[in-house]
Amino acid sequence: MSDNKYKVFRNFMVNELGISRDDIKEWTMQAVKETVEKELRGVDVKKIAYDLARYEVKSVYDYSYQREAVRGAIGDVIRELLSVSVKLKE
């Protein structure tokens, strides 16, 4: 029964109002875009991301037993990125 109601409603939209599935998709996307832009107006997304990353690093680093692990992981990344040569003084 509900399938029949859907078909009747869809046929009404397509035949009487001239509204296609693509029209509805386009209107929905536009409405979502406008709503997001309105809600994010005045919000500094970069600052939120920076603060969140900083909080996560701090929360991991606050545990004293994990400090050495964090330092070691940072050292590993630096060693992978850089080539360092050490020369002893004569």
Contacts in CASP RR format, 6 or more apart in sequence:
PFRMAT RR
TARGET T0000
AUTHOR 0000-0000-0000
METHOD contacts of the structure
MODEL  1
MSDNKYKVFRNFMVNELGISRDDIKEWTMQAVKETVEKELRGVDVKKIAY
DLARYEVKSVYDYSYQREAVRGAIGDVIRELLSVSVKLKE
13 19 0 8 1.000
14 20 0 8 1.000
57 70 0 8 1.000
60 66 0 8 1.000
60 70 0 8 1.000
61 67 0 8 1.000
61 70 0 8 1.000
END
